[in-house]
Amino acid sequence: MLLAIDAGNTNIVFGIYKEGEWIHEWRFNTVPVKNQIEYEMFLRLNFLEANLKLEEVDGIVISSVVPQLNDILSEFSKPLIKREPLFVGPKIYEYLPVRTKRPYQIGTDLIANAVAGHVLYKQDIVIVDFGTALTFTIVGADGLIQGVNIAPGLKTAIKALVGNTAQLPEVPLELPDSVLGTDTIHAIQSGVLWGYVSMVEGMLDKIHAELGQKTKVVATGGLSSILHPLHQRFDEVKRHLTLDGLRLIHQIVNKDAQV
């Protein structure tokens, strides 16, 4: 059984992979950063509720884009298994089937997306990840990461707008039917969410125009389901793509791992 930990700027995702599928996924707020005991108690409680035993975990793989969490997650993970937890980073990139020209300037979550996209689809691909940031990762069929685009994510954009404006209310992330806002909340929803629909469509068009061809497009991330008009532009929406990338990285680096 594999424990995959994906520490992002908003949430830390703990995924449990067993017998060919992700059987559980738990989320923990990234900020404020906790000590390792609190993460261990969170995990133990969820294992207990899921009727799982920590002793069943025989592999751990960690991706973190939050530097202050790295040592905590590493120390928290070490006592759980006999083998050393695998931390995704530039030191292991030489073993992976994807390549990047800037190994120290790309997030490990994007590396996981690229590995999953390349291994699972084996063709030119654009991976659109709807998270704290909205990212586009372009991977060639040869495994070269040709480029990455990063924009503020949906929640980030709305929080920035509401947080810096005195009279705007909290806004639920719901795509309105009409682009014409009829009240303040509707106006923000239509402006931000329909604006993001147009941005994603425009970015995909520009990427394909520069590549000179259309590629497979796969979406992932917890917010990918909100902008449902975009689904006609995606060949697939794969919720666990990042976790699948971490799983594949663990298998590639630990060739004898059976999880």
N, C-alpha and C positions, 0 to 999 in steps of 0.2 A: 504494500500500500504506500502510495506516494503522497506526501504533503507538499503542496506548492504554495509559496508565499509571495504575493505580488504587492509590494508596498508602494502605493502611489501618493500623490499629494493630498488626496481627499480621504481615501480609504486604504486599509490594508486588507487584502483579500486572502483568505485561507481556503484552499481548495483541496479536497480529498479525492484521489483517483484510485479506483480499485476495480479490477476485473473488466478493464476496457471502457470505463465510463467515469465521469465526475459524479460522485454520489452525494457530495455535500459541498456547500460553499458558504462561508461565513465572512461577514464584513465588520471591521473595527475602525472607528474614526482614527485617522492618522494624527491629528492635532487635538489636544496636546499630546506630546510624546510620553508614553508611560514607561515604567521600568519593566525589566524582564519578568518579574514575578506576576505583574498584572496580565501580561500577554499569556503567560503559562496558565494562569487561572482561567482566563477567557477560553483558551483552547481545551483545557481539561473539562470545563463545564459543558462545552459543546460536544466533546467526545462522549461524555456521560449521557447527555440527552439523546445522542444519535446511537447509543448502544455500541460504541466503538471503544477500542483499547489503544492507548498510546503505544503499547508494546507491538502493535501490528504495523506501525510505521517503520518501513525499512529504507526509506529514502526521503530526503528533504532538499528542495531546490528553492532558492530565494532570489528574487529580483527586487531591487530597491532604488528609487530615484530620490530618496530622502536621506542624505548622508548621515544625519544625526541618529538615524535608526539602525544603521548598518551593524555597529558593534553590539547593540542591544539584541537585534534579531539573531545575530550569529551566536551570542552567548546563550540566549534563550533556547536555541535549537540544538546545540551540541549535546546536552544530556539526554535528549529524546531518542537518539539512535546510536548505533555502534560506529557506523561510518561517518566521515566528516560531511556536514551539510555542504551542498554545492551553491556557491555564491556566483551569480552571473556577473561577468565583468570582462574587461579586455584581456585578462590573463588566460581565459579559456576560448577566446574567439578563434584562435588558430584551429581548433578542433571542429568548428561549426561549418555547415555547408553554405553559409552566407558570408559575404565580405563587405567591409565598409572602409572607406578611405579616412574616416575620422573616428577611430575606435573610442577615444576619450571624450567625444563630443556628441554621442548619441545615447539616449536613454536605454537602459537594459530592457524596459518593457517594449520598446520599438524593435530591439534585437529579437526578443521573443516572438513578436508579431511576424517579423521577417522570416524567422526560422519556420514558424508554423505555415505561413503562406507558401514558402518555397517547397517545403517537404510535402505538404498535403496536396498542393495543386500543380506543382512542377511546370509552371508557365509564368510568363510575365504577369505581374499582379500589382494592384494598388490596394493597400489595406487602409481603410478609413476607421479610425479608433475614436469613439465618442466618449471621452473621459474628462478629467479636469481640464485637459487641453484637447482640442480637436486636431488630430494628426493624420497625415497622409504619408504612408511609407511605400515607396515605389521600388519593387524588387524585380530584377531581370530573371529570365529563365536560367541564366548561368549562376545565379546566386548573388550577383553584385547589387548592393543597395544603391540605386541610382540617385536617390534624393529623398528628402523628407520635408514636409511642410507642417508648420505648427501655428495654430491659432488658438485664442482663448476658447475654452469649452462653454457649453450652454449655461451651466450653473455659474461659472466664473463670470460670464458676460452679464448675466442678470444681477448677480451680487454686486458687481462693480457699478452697474447703473443705479440700483436701488440704494446701495450703501453710500454713494456719493451725491445723492439727490435728496433734499429734505422732505419733499412731500409725496414721494412715490411709495406705494405699499409693497408688501411681499407678493410675489407673483408665482403661481403654480406653473410647473412646466407642462402645459397642455397646449397643443397646437390648435388654434381656432379654425373654424371652417372658412371664415372670411379673412382676407388680408386687410380689410378696412376696419380699423379699430373703432368701436362704438363707446368705449369708456376707457379709463386709465389702464386697468389691468389688461383688457383686450388689446389696447394699443401697444403695450409692451410685449405681450405675447406674439402678436402678429409681426411687430417690428423685429424682434429677436429671433423667434422660431422660424417664421417664413423667410427672414433674412438669411438664416443659416441654411435653409433649403436651397436658396439661390446661390449662396456661397459654395456649398458642396458641389452643386451642379456645375457652376462656373469653374471651380478648381479642377474637377474631373475633365471637363472639356479642354482646359488649357494643358493639363498633364498629357492627355492623349494627343493633342495637337503637337506638342513638343516632341513626344515620342514618335510621332508619325504613324501611330496605330492605336486601336482600342485594345485594352487589356482586360483581364478578369478583374472585377472589383468586389472585394469582400469587406463587409462592415462588422465591427465588433464594439464592445464597450457597453456599459450599463444603460447609456442614454440613446443607443442606436435605434430603439423601438419607437421613440417619441416622434421622430420626423418621418412618419410612415410614407409620405409622398415620395421620399427618396428611394424606397425599396424597389421601385421599378428601375432605378439606376444601378442597383446592387445585384450581382449574380447570386450572392448569398449573404445572409446575416448570421454570423457564427459567434454566439455569446462568449464561448470559452476559448476563443482563439489565442489570447495571451497565455492563459493557463496551459493550453495545448503546446504552445511554444516552449514554455518552461518544462513541461513533461518531456518533450522531444530533446531539448538540450540536456536534460538529466540522462536520458537514454544514450545519447550520442557520446557524452563525456564519460559516463560509466557504462561501458558497453556490456558489462556482465550483469547490469542491474535488472532484476525481474520485479516489476511493480504493476 
